[in-house]
Each structure stands twice: as C-alpha cells, then as structure tokens.
C-alpha cells in the first residue's frame, strides 16, 4: 500500500512539474509572438524612415544646386 502511495505522490509531483513547464512554455510562446510583432513593426518603421531619408537627401541635393546657381548669378552680377 505504501508503494502505491509513494508512486501516486511521485506521479502527482511529475504532473505538477509538467503543468508548470507547460505554463512556462505557453508564456514563452506568447512572449515570442510579441517580439515577432514588435520586430515587424520596427522593420516597417525603419523602411518608412529610410524612404523619408532618401526623399530628404534628394531635396537637399535639389536645394544645394539652386543655392549654387544663385551664388554663381550673384558672382556674375546677374539681377535676380
């Protein structure tokens, strides 16, 4: 009888440990999904920022060219 009791206690302990590990696994799965979602959001944000940077660089090139032309006109004494 005592062997049955010991076996039952051991089995209950294993079941409890299994449930604890399953719970931890579920928590980690949820955390992993949240991290994936955050990563995707960060990638989308980075892509948008890259596009904005490219547009800003093009605008700067255009404005720099305009400033260079204005300087040249000023040096040549051309009326604006």
Biopython code that builds the backbone (N, CA, C, O; Angstrom):
import numpy as np
from Bio.PDB.StructureBuilder import StructureBuilder

atoms = [
    (1, "UNK", "N", (0.810, -1.186, 0.000)),
    (1, "UNK", "CA", (0.000, 0.000, 0.000)),
    (1, "UNK", "C", (0.862, 1.261, 0.000)),
    (1, "UNK", "O", (0.557, 2.254, -0.661)),
    (2, "UNK", "N", (1.954, 1.182, 0.770)),
    (2, "UNK", "CA", (2.827, 2.346, 0.851)),
    (2, "UNK", "C", (3.500, 2.606, -0.497)),
    (2, "UNK", "O", (3.727, 3.758, -0.867)),
    (3, "UNK", "N", (3.817, 1.546, -1.224)),
    (3, "UNK", "CA", (4.409, 1.709, -2.547)),
    (3, "UNK", "C", (3.455, 2.420, -3.491)),
    (3, "UNK", "O", (3.870, 3.253, -4.297)),
    (4, "UNK", "N", (2.158, 2.080, -3.385)),
    (4, "UNK", "CA", (1.159, 2.760, -4.215)),
    (4, "UNK", "C", (1.073, 4.229, -3.853)),
    (4, "UNK", "O", (0.973, 5.085, -4.732)),
    (5, "UNK", "N", (1.109, 4.517, -2.598)),
    (5, "UNK", "CA", (1.030, 5.890, -2.109)),
    (5, "UNK", "C", (2.245, 6.696, -2.574)),
    (5, "UNK", "O", (2.115, 7.847, -2.988)),
    (6, "UNK", "N", (3.407, 6.087, -2.502)),
    (6, "UNK", "CA", (4.644, 6.746, -2.936)),
    (6, "UNK", "C", (4.610, 6.976, -4.442)),
    (6, "UNK", "O", (5.015, 8.034, -4.923)),
    (7, "UNK", "N", (4.128, 5.986, -5.180)),
    (7, "UNK", "CA", (4.040, 6.106, -6.631)),
    (7, "UNK", "C", (3.041, 7.198, -7.014)),
    (7, "UNK", "O", (3.288, 7.979, -7.932)),
    (8, "UNK", "N", (1.914, 7.246, -6.307)),
    (8, "UNK", "CA", (0.905, 8.265, -6.572)),
    (8, "UNK", "C", (1.452, 9.652, -6.269)),
    (8, "UNK", "O", (1.220, 10.595, -7.025)),
    (9, "UNK", "N", (2.166, 9.773, -5.179)),
    (9, "UNK", "CA", (2.760, 11.056, -4.809)),
    (9, "UNK", "C", (3.789, 11.485, -5.852)),
    (9, "UNK", "O", (3.845, 12.653, -6.238)),
    (10, "UNK", "N", (4.601, 10.532, -6.303)),
    (10, "UNK", "CA", (5.608, 10.835, -7.323)),
    (10, "UNK", "C", (4.931, 11.231, -8.626)),
    (10, "UNK", "O", (5.364, 12.168, -9.298)),
    (11, "UNK", "N", (3.867, 10.515, -8.982)),
    (11, "UNK", "CA", (3.140, 10.826, -10.205)),
    (11, "UNK", "C", (2.491, 12.202, -10.122)),
    (11, "UNK", "O", (2.516, 12.963, -11.089)),
    (12, "UNK", "N", (1.911, 12.519, -8.972)),
    (12, "UNK", "CA", (1.316, 13.851, -8.774)),
    (12, "UNK", "C", (2.380, 14.942, -8.887)),
    (12, "UNK", "O", (2.139, 16.013, -9.446)),
    (13, "UNK", "N", (3.553, 14.647, -8.347)),
    (13, "UNK", "CA", (4.655, 15.611, -8.436)),
    (13, "UNK", "C", (5.086, 15.828, -9.871)),
    (13, "UNK", "O", (5.356, 16.955, -10.286)),
    (14, "UNK", "N", (5.150, 14.733, -10.634)),
    (14, "UNK", "CA", (5.526, 14.851, -12.045)),
    (14, "UNK", "C", (4.467, 15.605, -12.840)),
    (14, "UNK", "O", (4.789, 16.407, -13.717)),
    (15, "UNK", "N", (3.210, 15.343, -12.528)),
    (15, "UNK", "CA", (2.128, 16.059, -13.210)),
    (15, "UNK", "C", (2.197, 17.555, -12.915)),
    (15, "UNK", "O", (2.017, 18.381, -13.809)),
    (16, "UNK", "N", (2.454, 17.889, -11.676)),
    (16, "UNK", "CA", (2.554, 19.296, -11.291)),
    (16, "UNK", "C", (3.737, 19.959, -11.992)),
    (16, "UNK", "O", (3.643, 21.096, -12.455)),
    (17, "UNK", "N", (4.849, 19.230, -12.062)),
    (17, "UNK", "CA", (6.034, 19.779, -12.745)),
    (17, "UNK", "C", (5.754, 19.959, -14.235)),
    (17, "UNK", "O", (6.141, 20.962, -14.835)),
    (18, "UNK", "N", (5.072, 18.971, -14.824)),
    (18, "UNK", "CA", (4.720, 19.071, -16.245)),
    (18, "UNK", "C", (3.829, 20.286, -16.490)),
    (18, "UNK", "O", (4.037, 21.023, -17.454)),
    (19, "UNK", "N", (2.846, 20.499, -15.630)),
    (19, "UNK", "CA", (1.951, 21.649, -15.771)),
    (19, "UNK", "C", (2.718, 22.964, -15.628)),
    (19, "UNK", "O", (2.444, 23.926, -16.344)),
    (20, "UNK", "N", (3.670, 23.002, -14.711)),
    (20, "UNK", "CA", (4.475, 24.214, -14.527)),
    (20, "UNK", "C", (5.300, 24.498, -15.777)),
    (20, "UNK", "O", (5.384, 25.640, -16.228)),
    (21, "UNK", "N", (5.914, 23.445, -16.339)),
    (21, "UNK", "CA", (6.711, 23.633, -17.545)),
    (21, "UNK", "C", (5.830, 23.987, -18.740)),
    (21, "UNK", "O", (6.228, 24.781, -19.592)),
    (22, "UNK", "N", (4.643, 23.405, -18.805)),
    (22, "UNK", "CA", (3.728, 23.736, -19.900)),
    (22, "UNK", "C", (3.301, 25.190, -19.795)),
    (22, "UNK", "O", (3.219, 25.889, -20.805)),
    (23, "UNK", "N", (3.033, 25.645, -18.591)),
    (23, "UNK", "CA", (2.664, 27.038, -18.362)),
    (23, "UNK", "C", (3.802, 27.970, -18.781)),
    (23, "UNK", "O", (3.572, 28.996, -19.421)),
    (24, "UNK", "N", (5.027, 27.602, -18.413)),
    (24, "UNK", "CA", (6.194, 28.417, -18.782)),
    (24, "UNK", "C", (6.370, 28.437, -20.291)),
    (24, "UNK", "O", (6.682, 29.477, -20.873)),
    (25, "UNK", "N", (6.172, 27.297, -20.918)),
    (25, "UNK", "CA", (6.274, 27.203, -22.376)),
    (25, "UNK", "C", (5.238, 28.103, -23.049)),
    (25, "UNK", "O", (5.544, 28.787, -24.025)),
    (26, "UNK", "N", (4.018, 28.099, -22.527)),
    (26, "UNK", "CA", (2.965, 28.956, -23.067)),
    (26, "UNK", "C", (3.334, 30.437, -22.920)),
    (26, "UNK", "O", (3.117, 31.229, -23.837)),
    (27, "UNK", "N", (3.892, 30.800, -21.767)),
    (27, "UNK", "CA", (4.308, 32.187, -21.546)),
    (27, "UNK", "C", (5.391, 32.597, -22.539)),
    (27, "UNK", "O", (5.362, 33.698, -23.088)),
    (28, "UNK", "N", (6.341, 31.702, -22.760)),
    (28, "UNK", "CA", (7.429, 31.997, -23.694)),
    (28, "UNK", "C", (6.926, 32.083, -25.135)),
    (28, "UNK", "O", (7.430, 32.877, -25.929)),
    (29, "UNK", "N", (5.939, 31.266, -25.462)),
    (29, "UNK", "CA", (5.350, 31.327, -26.803)),
    (29, "UNK", "C", (4.685, 32.679, -27.027)),
    (29, "UNK", "O", (4.843, 33.285, -28.087)),
    (30, "UNK", "N", (3.948, 33.148, -26.039)),
    (30, "UNK", "CA", (3.295, 34.458, -26.138)),
    (30, "UNK", "C", (4.345, 35.563, -26.247)),
    (30, "UNK", "O", (4.209, 36.475, -27.063)),
    (31, "UNK", "N", (5.387, 35.480, -25.427)),
    (31, "UNK", "CA", (6.451, 36.487, -25.471)),
    (31, "UNK", "C", (7.141, 36.480, -26.828)),
    (31, "UNK", "O", (7.470, 37.536, -27.367)),
    (32, "UNK", "N", (7.359, 35.301, -27.373)),
    (32, "UNK", "CA", (7.995, 35.180, -28.690)),
    (32, "UNK", "C", (7.136, 35.830, -29.772)),
    (32, "UNK", "O", (7.657, 36.538, -30.633)),
    (33, "UNK", "N", (5.854, 35.600, -29.736)),
    (33, "UNK", "CA", (4.949, 36.211, -30.709)),
    (33, "UNK", "C", (4.950, 37.735, -30.585)),
    (33, "UNK", "O", (4.926, 38.445, -31.590)),
    (34, "UNK", "N", (4.978, 38.229, -29.352)),
    (34, "UNK", "CA", (5.026, 39.679, -29.140)),
    (34, "UNK", "C", (6.316, 40.257, -29.706)),
    (34, "UNK", "O", (6.303, 41.322, -30.325)),
    (35, "UNK", "N", (7.420, 39.564, -29.498)),
    (35, "UNK", "CA", (8.693, 40.031, -30.046)),
    (35, "UNK", "C", (8.681, 40.032, -31.571)),
    (35, "UNK", "O", (9.209, 40.952, -32.197)),
    (36, "UNK", "N", (8.094, 39.026, -32.156)),
    (36, "UNK", "CA", (7.994, 38.977, -33.630)),
    (36, "UNK", "C", (7.173, 40.145, -34.150)),
    (36, "UNK", "O", (7.535, 40.775, -35.144)),
    (37, "UNK", "N", (6.082, 40.426, -33.484)),
    (37, "UNK", "CA", (5.236, 41.546, -33.898)),
    (37, "UNK", "C", (5.996, 42.867, -33.755)),
    (37, "UNK", "O", (5.935, 43.716, -34.644)),
    (38, "UNK", "N", (6.703, 43.042, -32.653)),
    (38, "UNK", "CA", (7.493, 44.260, -32.451)),
    (38, "UNK", "C", (8.581, 44.382, -33.512)),
    (38, "UNK", "O", (8.851, 45.477, -34.005)),
    (39, "UNK", "N", (9.201, 43.267, -33.860)),
    (39, "UNK", "CA", (10.244, 43.271, -34.888)),
    (39, "UNK", "C", (9.664, 43.706, -36.229)),
    (39, "UNK", "O", (10.264, 44.517, -36.935)),
    (40, "UNK", "N", (8.506, 43.172, -36.577)),
    (40, "UNK", "CA", (7.874, 43.544, -37.839)),
    (40, "UNK", "C", (7.508, 45.031, -37.848)),
    (40, "UNK", "O", (7.694, 45.714, -38.855)),
    (41, "UNK", "N", (6.990, 45.526, -36.726)),
    (41, "UNK", "CA", (6.669, 46.952, -36.626)),
    (41, "UNK", "C", (7.918, 47.800, -36.766)),
    (41, "UNK", "O", (7.898, 48.837, -37.429)),
    (42, "UNK", "N", (9.007, 47.364, -36.143)),
    (42, "UNK", "CA", (10.272, 48.106, -36.221)),
    (42, "UNK", "C", (10.810, 48.100, -37.649)),
    (42, "UNK", "O", (11.334, 49.108, -38.123)),
    (43, "UNK", "N", (10.682, 46.975, -38.327)),
    (43, "UNK", "CA", (11.126, 46.903, -39.729)),
    (43, "UNK", "C", (10.314, 47.850, -40.610)),
    (43, "UNK", "O", (10.870, 48.542, -41.462)),
    (44, "UNK", "N", (9.015, 47.877, -40.405)),
    (44, "UNK", "CA", (8.165, 48.773, -41.193)),
    (44, "UNK", "C", (8.521, 50.228, -40.907)),
    (44, "UNK", "O", (8.587, 51.046, -41.825)),
    (45, "UNK", "N", (8.749, 50.548, -39.649)),
    (45, "UNK", "CA", (9.142, 51.905, -39.280)),
    (45, "UNK", "C", (10.482, 52.257, -39.904)),
    (45, "UNK", "O", (10.647, 53.357, -40.431)),
    (46, "UNK", "N", (11.439, 51.340, -39.851)),
    (46, "UNK", "CA", (12.759, 51.579, -40.432)),
    (46, "UNK", "C", (12.658, 51.811, -41.940)),
    (46, "UNK", "O", (13.348, 52.671, -42.486)),
    (47, "UNK", "N", (11.811, 51.056, -42.599)),
    (47, "UNK", "CA", (11.633, 51.227, -44.042)),
    (47, "UNK", "C", (11.045, 52.604, -44.340)),
    (47, "UNK", "O", (11.481, 53.282, -45.271)),
    (48, "UNK", "N", (10.065, 53.010, -43.558)),
    (48, "UNK", "CA", (9.480, 54.339, -43.739)),
    (48, "UNK", "C", (10.499, 55.438, -43.497)),
    (48, "UNK", "O", (10.530, 56.435, -44.219)),
    (49, "UNK", "N", (11.328, 55.256, -42.485)),
    (49, "UNK", "CA", (12.368, 56.242, -42.199)),
    (49, "UNK", "C", (13.409, 56.288, -43.306)),
    (49, "UNK", "O", (13.906, 57.360, -43.650)),
    (50, "UNK", "N", (13.740, 55.134, -43.863)),
    (50, "UNK", "CA", (14.680, 55.090, -44.981)),
    (50, "UNK", "C", (14.136, 55.860, -46.174)),
    (50, "UNK", "O", (14.864, 56.615, -46.818)),
    (51, "UNK", "N", (12.867, 55.669, -46.465)),
    (51, "UNK", "CA", (12.245, 56.374, -47.583)),
    (51, "UNK", "C", (12.225, 57.880, -47.328)),
    (51, "UNK", "O", (12.488, 58.670, -48.235)),
    (52, "UNK", "N", (11.914, 58.273, -46.099)),
    (52, "UNK", "CA", (11.904, 59.695, -45.758)),
    (52, "UNK", "C", (13.308, 60.280, -45.867)),
    (52, "UNK", "O", (13.475, 61.409, -46.328)),
    (53, "UNK", "N", (14.305, 59.528, -45.450)),
    (53, "UNK", "CA", (15.687, 59.989, -45.547)),
    (53, "UNK", "C", (16.099, 60.165, -47.005)),
    (53, "UNK", "O", (16.735, 61.158, -47.356)),
    (54, "UNK", "N", (15.743, 59.216, -47.843)),
    (54, "UNK", "CA", (16.060, 59.313, -49.270)),
    (54, "UNK", "C", (15.409, 60.544, -49.879)),
    (54, "UNK", "O", (16.039, 61.261, -50.657)),
    (55, "UNK", "N", (14.161, 60.792, -49.532)),
    (55, "UNK", "CA", (13.471, 61.981, -50.041)),
    (55, "UNK", "C", (14.139, 63.257, -49.551)),
    (55, "UNK", "O", (14.293, 64.212, -50.313)),
    (56, "UNK", "N", (14.535, 63.275, -48.286)),
    (56, "UNK", "CA", (15.206, 64.448, -47.722)),
    (56, "UNK", "C", (16.551, 64.683, -48.407)),
    (56, "UNK", "O", (16.917, 65.823, -48.691)),
    (57, "UNK", "N", (17.280, 63.608, -48.670)),
    (57, "UNK", "CA", (18.566, 63.743, -49.360)),
    (57, "UNK", "C", (18.382, 64.299, -50.767)),
    (57, "UNK", "O", (19.165, 65.139, -51.211)),
    (58, "UNK", "N", (17.356, 63.837, -51.465)),
    (58, "UNK", "CA", (17.075, 64.358, -52.805)),
    (58, "UNK", "C", (16.701, 65.840, -52.746)),
    (58, "UNK", "O", (17.128, 66.632, -53.587)),
    (59, "UNK", "N", (15.910, 66.199, -51.759)),
    (59, "UNK", "CA", (15.518, 67.609, -51.586)),
    (59, "UNK", "C", (16.748, 68.472, -51.303)),
    (59, "UNK", "O", (16.875, 69.573, -51.839)),
    (60, "UNK", "N", (17.648, 67.974, -50.464)),
    (60, "UNK", "CA", (18.874, 68.707, -50.140)),
    (60, "UNK", "C", (19.724, 68.890, -51.393)),
    (60, "UNK", "O", (20.261, 69.974, -51.621)),
    (61, "UNK", "N", (19.852, 67.849, -52.205)),
    (61, "UNK", "CA", (20.617, 67.960, -53.453)),
    (61, "UNK", "C", (20.010, 69.030, -54.350)),
    (61, "UNK", "O", (20.728, 69.851, -54.919)),
    (62, "UNK", "N", (18.690, 69.017, -54.474)),
    (62, "UNK", "CA", (17.995, 69.993, -55.320)),
    (62, "UNK", "C", (18.212, 71.410, -54.799)),
    (62, "UNK", "O", (18.518, 72.322, -55.567)),
    (63, "UNK", "N", (18.051, 71.588, -53.498)),
    (63, "UNK", "CA", (18.219, 72.914, -52.906)),
    (63, "UNK", "C", (19.671, 73.376, -52.975)),
    (63, "UNK", "O", (19.935, 74.560, -53.187)),
    (64, "UNK", "N", (20.603, 72.462, -52.800)),
    (64, "UNK", "CA", (22.024, 72.816, -52.910)),
    (64, "UNK", "C", (22.351, 73.285, -54.320)),
    (64, "UNK", "O", (23.097, 74.247, -54.502)),
    (65, "UNK", "N", (21.797, 72.609, -55.310)),
    (65, "UNK", "CA", (22.014, 73.018, -56.699)),
    (65, "UNK", "C", (21.434, 74.411, -56.934)),
    (65, "UNK", "O", (22.043, 75.227, -57.626)),
    (66, "UNK", "N", (20.264, 74.688, -56.362)),
    (66, "UNK", "CA", (19.653, 76.022, -56.504)),
    (66, "UNK", "C", (20.522, 77.086, -55.849)),
    (66, "UNK", "O", (20.707, 78.170, -56.404)),
    (67, "UNK", "N", (21.054, 76.782, -54.675)),
    (67, "UNK", "CA", (21.936, 77.732, -53.975)),
    (67, "UNK", "C", (23.201, 77.969, -54.788)),
    (67, "UNK", "O", (23.661, 79.105, -54.901)),
    (68, "UNK", "N", (23.760, 76.919, -55.349)),
    (68, "UNK", "CA", (24.960, 77.071, -56.180)),
    (68, "UNK", "C", (24.682, 77.966, -57.386)),
    (68, "UNK", "O", (25.503, 78.816, -57.731)),
    (69, "UNK", "N", (23.536, 77.777, -58.022)),
    (69, "UNK", "CA", (23.176, 78.632, -59.171)),
    (69, "UNK", "C", (23.008, 80.081, -58.735)),
    (69, "UNK", "O", (23.453, 80.997, -59.426)),
    (70, "UNK", "N", (22.365, 80.288, -57.590)),
    (70, "UNK", "CA", (22.191, 81.652, -57.089)),
    (70, "UNK", "C", (23.537, 82.298, -56.771)),
    (70, "UNK", "O", (23.740, 83.471, -57.083)),
    (71, "UNK", "N", (24.438, 81.574, -56.172)),
    (71, "UNK", "CA", (25.777, 82.110, -55.880)),
    (71, "UNK", "C", (26.489, 82.502, -57.165)),
    (71, "UNK", "O", (27.115, 83.559, -57.238)),
    (72, "UNK", "N", (26.393, 81.651, -58.174)),
    (72, "UNK", "CA", (27.020, 81.933, -59.455)),
    (72, "UNK", "C", (26.430, 83.198, -60.072)),
    (72, "UNK", "O", (27.172, 84.037, -60.582)),
    (73, "UNK", "N", (25.133, 83.344, -60.035)),
    (73, "UNK", "CA", (24.476, 84.541, -60.574)),
    (73, "UNK", "C", (24.918, 85.785, -59.811)),
    (73, "UNK", "O", (25.170, 86.834, -60.403)),
    (74, "UNK", "N", (25.008, 85.654, -58.490)),
    (74, "UNK", "CA", (25.437, 86.790, -57.666)),
    (74, "UNK", "C", (26.870, 87.167, -58.027)),
    (74, "UNK", "O", (27.179, 88.350, -58.171)),
    (75, "UNK", "N", (27.748, 86.174, -58.174)),
    (75, "UNK", "CA", (29.157, 86.440, -58.539)),
    (75, "UNK", "C", (29.262, 87.116, -59.907)),
    (75, "UNK", "O", (30.126, 87.966, -60.122)),
    (76, "UNK", "N", (28.378, 86.734, -60.822)),
    (76, "UNK", "CA", (28.407, 87.290, -62.174)),
    (76, "UNK", "C", (27.666, 88.606, -62.251)),
    (76, "UNK", "O", (27.685, 89.268, -63.289)),
    (77, "UNK", "N", (27.018, 88.994, -61.173)),
    (77, "UNK", "CA", (26.291, 90.254, -61.149)),
    (77, "UNK", "C", (24.969, 90.210, -61.892)),
    (77, "UNK", "O", (24.439, 91.249, -62.286)),
    (78, "UNK", "N", (24.440, 89.027, -62.081)),
    (78, "UNK", "CA", (23.149, 88.877, -62.763)),
    (78, "UNK", "C", (22.052, 89.311, -61.800)),
    (78, "UNK", "O", (22.045, 88.932, -60.629)),
    (79, "UNK", "N", (21.118, 90.120, -62.324)),
    (79, "UNK", "CA", (19.986, 90.513, -61.489)),
    (79, "UNK", "C", (19.023, 89.356, -61.347)),
    (79, "UNK", "O", (18.740, 88.629, -62.299)),
    (80, "UNK", "N", (18.530, 89.207, -60.138)),
    (80, "UNK", "CA", (17.618, 88.095, -59.873)),
    (80, "UNK", "C", (16.189, 88.518, -60.009)),
    (80, "UNK", "O", (15.283, 87.706, -59.820)),
]
sb = StructureBuilder()
sb.init_structure("model")
sb.init_model(0)
sb.init_chain("A")
sb.init_seg("    ")
for serial, (resi, resn, name, xyz) in enumerate(atoms, 1):
    if name == "N":
        sb.init_residue(resn, " ", resi, " ")
    sb.init_atom(name, np.array(xyz, "f"), 0.0, 1.0, " ", f" {name:<3s}", serial, name[0])
structure = sb.get_structure()
